[in-house]
Amino acid sequence: MIVNMEELAVTTGISDIELLKSFVGDFFKICSKDLERITVSIEKGDNEALIRHSHNIYGAAYRLRLAEIREAAATLGKAAANMETEKYGKLYGELKDVFLTGSEEYKKIA
């Protein structure tokens, strides 16, 4: 995953790169809390919370056109909606990996 501000500016329609960087930074800051809450939700068996936190990440990633994060969050959310508990660990790992990779890439360009 590469966080490319110029490409995101085109796809989001936000031409002010500094403003866009701020939005992306806020995304990683705010959604990292949802990412942490997903592990707690899985541990507690709270499927409703798992769906909610996955959807929060999905929605924010969708708006910012962060496709890999969006898709990983959507896949985890669908598994939770279908109560496919055996998939949670693997899918959470995939979401965490793309999220943290994106966050690290963002820090390099911020």
N, C-alpha and C positions, 0 to 999 in steps of 0.2 A: 504494500500500500504506500503510495506516495501522496503526500498532501501538497498539491500544487495550487498555490493561491491564484495564479492567473487563470488556470483552468476552472477553478471553483468560481471565480468572478464571472466567467462566461456562463457557466451552468446555473448559477444561483441568480444572476442578474444584479449582483451587488458589485458595482464597479470600484468602489472605494476599498482598496486593498487593506488599509489599516483598520477600517471598520470590520471588514470580513475577518481579518486576523483576530480581532476582538471577539467576534461571534464564535469562531472556531475554538479559541481559547476558553471561552465560557462553556462551550459544549463539553470539552474535555474535563473541565473543573466540575461542572454540575453533574454530568453523566457518570463520572467516576464514582459518585456516591451511589447511583443506581447500580452500577457494576458491583460495588461492595455489598449492597443490599440483596443482590441476587444470590450470593453465596449463603447469606443468612436465611433467605427464603427457602433455598434448597435444603439446608440443614434442618430447618423447622418443619419442612413439608408443607409450607404455605404456598400453595399453587397460585392462588389469586395474586399474591404479592409478586411472585415470579413473573406472571403474565404482565402485571402493571409495570414493573421495572424494565422488563424487556421491551415493552411497548414505548416507554419513555425514551429509551435509547434509540429505538427504531425511528420514532417520530422526529426527534431532533436530528438524527443522521440523515433522514430523508430530506428534511428541509435544507440541509447544508450540502446535500449531494455527496455524502461520504458513503459510497456504495457498499464497500466491503463490510463496514460496521453495520450498516442498515440491514444487509442480507443476513449476517450472523445473528443479529438481534431478532430478526423476523423468524429465522429458523428455530431459535430457542423458544420464542413465544408460541409458535405453532405446536412445538412438542409439548409445551406446558398446557396449551389449550386442549390437546388430545391426551393429556395425562400419560405421556410416554416417559415416565420417570427414569427408565434405564438409559435414556439419551442425555439427561441433564448434564452430567459431568463432562462428557465429550463436547457437547454444544456450548456449554459455558466456557470451557477451555478455548474453544475456537473464537468465541466472542472476545474473551479477555485478551487473547493474542493479537487480534486485529486492532482492538481498541488501544492497547498499550503501544503497539507498533506505530499507529497513527499519532498517538500522543507524543511519542519520542520524535517522530518526524516533524511534528508541529513545533516542538521546542527548538529544533534546529533552525527554523525559519522565522520564528516569532521575534 
